[in-house]
Amino acid sequence: MSGDRAVLLAGLICSRLCHDVVGPAGAIANGLELCADPEMVESALGVMRSTSDQLNRRLSFYRRAYGTGSGLTWDEAHELTQHYVEGGRHEIAWSLIPAEAASPGEEGGHAKLVMNMVLCALSSLPAGGLCSVTAGIGPVVSVEGTLGDVDAMMLALASPDAMPDDLGPREVQPHLTGLLANDLGGSLMAVLDGADRLSITFRN
């Protein structure tokens, strides 16, 4: 990847992160303003507690999903992923067996990849649904539910270097995920099974 492309990718990821945390952060700020009304203090504190918890869970997930992957274990990736979707429209069914997903010593990079695969999969279910994490010939992330438009995502996962000129923060995740797979010496394949099921598989 060229230097210009790398800078673009980094900028779009930063923009995506800001978009995902600005909502909860704004809700906390609104809660503080409501505390000026004595009758609203209890309600406002409740909103701020739940929102700050959501914000903390998101940031904890992103810190590992977008970090180096050093020291990341499958158990931690599983826990962070479960907490990430908690209270939302998606559910996680995690039955991945570590020995089937990566060789010893490769755990961190592969666990990080799976977390990013989950982000791609969840984005294909705008109305919510089930996301399953298993292992076949490699880690597999599947979703079931009412799928959105997934054509561009499937193409980006398979050919992450092919970034369109109008690439935006909402479309950058599959490109990053595909590049992570390439860095691990493999590639990603996304397959539709009917109108309501999508599977993303990592292959060495």
Summary of the structure (lengths in Angstrom):
residues: 204
radius of gyration: 18.1
end to end distance: 20.2
largest distance: 59.9
contacts: 617
relative contact order: 0.12
helix: 55%
strand: 15%
